[in-house]
Amino acid sequence: MAKIAVLGAGVAGLGVALAAGRAGHEVILIERDDTPLAVSPAEAFDWDRQGAPQVRHSHAFLARLRNLLRDRYPDVLEALYAAGATPMDFISMLPEGMDRTPLPGDEDLVAIACRRTTFEWVLRKTILNEPSVKLVHGMGVTGLQTNQASDRTGVAQVTGLTLEDGTVVQADITVIAGGRRHDLPGLLSASGVAIRETIEDTGIVYFSRFFQLRKGAEFPAQTGPIGGDLGYLKFGVFPGDNRTFSITLAAGVTDRELRRQLTDPDQFITIAAQIPATAAHVEVDRSQPITGVNVMAGLLNRRRGFLDESGEPVVLGLHAVGDAHTCTNPLYGRGCSLALVQAELFADSLKEHGLNHRDRAVAFEGATRDEITPWYRASVTQDQLNADSPTVQNSPADAATSTADAATSTAEAATSTAEAATSTSGAREFMRDGLLPAMRTDPVVVRAFLRMFNLLEDPNSLMTNSDVVARVLTVFNDREDRPVEASMGPDRALLLEAIS
Ligand SMILES: Cc1cc2nc3c(=O)[nH]c(=O)nc-3n(C[C@H](O)[C@H](O)[C@H](O)COP(=O)(O)OP(=O)(O)OC[C@H]3O[C@@H](n4cnc5c(N)ncnc54)[C@H](O)[C@@H]3O)c2cc1C
């Protein structure tokens, strides 16, 4: 059994502790935030999580993650529900008039509605009950312990961590799960190790506010999408646990005026009241805010490479998981799911290769390339399509744009009508006038979309499915004969006028 030191007890670090701890390995997690175990979800919501400020923002926990828990850690799923999380069954939310009789595979289309702090709290409680897992909190990692490898490659081998009080934690394997803001390249460069990094800005800033339903009040009936994109403003409502929910509004980085307005708690509510999907949620009789407006900028897509050009590891005895390895635009709600998937990939590579550091690294990075990297690429492509996009209407927010990417390639093989989709604006048009209306009326298309959105199929799966493509094209070709789609909200000028 290996001794594993983990930097960071966010979702990825906790996932590694769960997977490796249950496999019998000795795991020590080092978390810089001083966060003693809370006694309830409400108390966990007050955790001071400066190391993971996104916990104060809306989080979706997709079906891929829920299914992973269902299949491998049913006790964790049960504990989440006991803590007040609820299942989000997408089939029960199919558009009005569509047959909701479950089909084979529909049992997988269930996500988890929960605050991020509640999710983390349940994971934390679970791993603290694992006899081979230990957590140290309120203590940062400041350095790596390294040796030159004994073989002739001369590649540095990490043998543990140095903590801010000077303590050395020796380990067979070191896992970096420090999240999007931890300076892993800096940590590694102090040991002479350089890694590759690719960064693409998402171009957006997040504004989130949490609410609680008032006594006796209920969530509004869901009659339309709970998220979407007005072009200049993205919006979404996220049900949480214990009668909480959050609203996220995301503005363009360069839109100073809108950003200024969104930071004001009163204006935030006034703006939410202008958008049909969020308006009913912020009615004064229905809910009350339980936080101010939380703002998060610097939202990057970033991936890191730990193999050199010939496919050999640039460092041994160290892996990165979660955002420390690959992070994607939060709008698409994939980070926690991918972090837990990657924690499993780490555990699988450990099971297969044990302490053969070279083979384990090659296997882990290979599995990451197959399972995680396609979502990084999809994220970057979606962002490019969204940049300065005209009014686009989707549900859930923005995820449908990934299909426009696929539409670009599929259209080449499709009819001349779809040739429009080979340009970015054509791809948007194809999505707006083909995919989105088809999702409202065609159960095959909406199921295919939901499976992709929930990471149950690969990002290009919609447009590599000829049946789905044919159905979407039929709807697209009918676009001139349909009434104009209802607006999802005001344009920017109208919104600013309404709040002035
Ligand atoms: C605004 C926003 C909204 C998001 N919404 C969603 C969503 O809807 N759904 C979803 O699935 N994902 C979402 N994500 C992504 C998700 O939050 C991340 O993918 C996920 O937190 C990754 O987990 P992690 O463990 O890699 O990093 P984190 O959860 O950030 O954890 C990193 C941990 O490392 C600790 N740490 C850092 N440096 C040190 C150090 N030197 N020593 C010790 N500890 C250290 C930090 O304190 C922190 O606890 C969102 C992200 C953002 C930014």
The ligand as a Gaussian input file, in Angstrom:
#p B3LYP/6-31G(d) Opt

LIG

0 1
 C      -17.271000      30.635000     -10.360000
 C      -17.192000      29.136000     -10.514000
 C      -18.351000      28.386000     -10.639000
 C      -18.264000      27.000000     -10.820000
 N      -19.400000      26.273000     -11.032000
 C      -19.303000      24.945000     -11.178000
 C      -20.450000      24.136000     -11.362000
 O      -21.563000      24.649000     -11.509000
 N      -20.311000      22.795000     -11.416000
 C      -19.081000      22.210000     -11.329000
 O      -18.993000      20.980000     -11.375000
 N      -17.978000      22.936000     -11.201000
 C      -18.049000      24.275000     -11.123000
 N      -16.921000      25.008000     -10.973000
 C      -15.630000      24.334000     -11.000000
 C      -15.328000      23.672000      -9.672000
 O      -15.524000      24.562000      -8.616000
 C      -13.898000      23.195000      -9.704000
 O      -13.685000      22.481000     -10.881000
 C      -13.597000      22.307000      -8.520000
 O      -13.643000      23.053000      -7.350000
 C      -12.216000      21.704000      -8.681000
 O      -11.840000      21.115000      -7.498000
 P      -10.314000      21.164000      -7.037000
 O      -10.241000      20.330000      -5.827000
 O       -9.438000      20.899000      -8.189000
 O      -10.052000      22.683000      -6.653000
 P      -10.664000      23.508000      -5.448000
 O      -12.002000      23.018000      -5.125000
 O      -10.476000      24.932000      -5.806000
 O       -9.751000      23.123000      -4.209000
 C       -8.392000      23.463000      -4.139000
 C       -7.998000      23.414000      -2.670000
 O       -6.595000      23.509000      -2.532000
 C       -6.299000      24.328000      -1.416000
 N       -4.956000      24.874000      -1.573000
 C       -4.501000      25.735000      -2.526000
 N       -3.196000      25.984000      -2.339000
 C       -2.812000      25.277000      -1.258000
 C       -1.570000      25.118000      -0.589000
 N       -0.454000      25.750000      -0.985000
 N       -1.520000      24.304000       0.486000
 C       -2.632000      23.636000       0.903000
 N       -3.832000      23.761000       0.314000
 C       -3.915000      24.566000      -0.763000
 C       -7.378000      25.400000      -1.477000
 O       -7.547000      26.044000      -0.227000
 C       -8.590000      24.571000      -1.878000
 O       -9.283000      24.079000      -0.776000
 C      -16.995000      26.384000     -10.824000
 C      -15.832000      27.143000     -10.695000
 C      -15.924000      28.503000     -10.567000
 C      -14.640000      29.306000     -10.486000

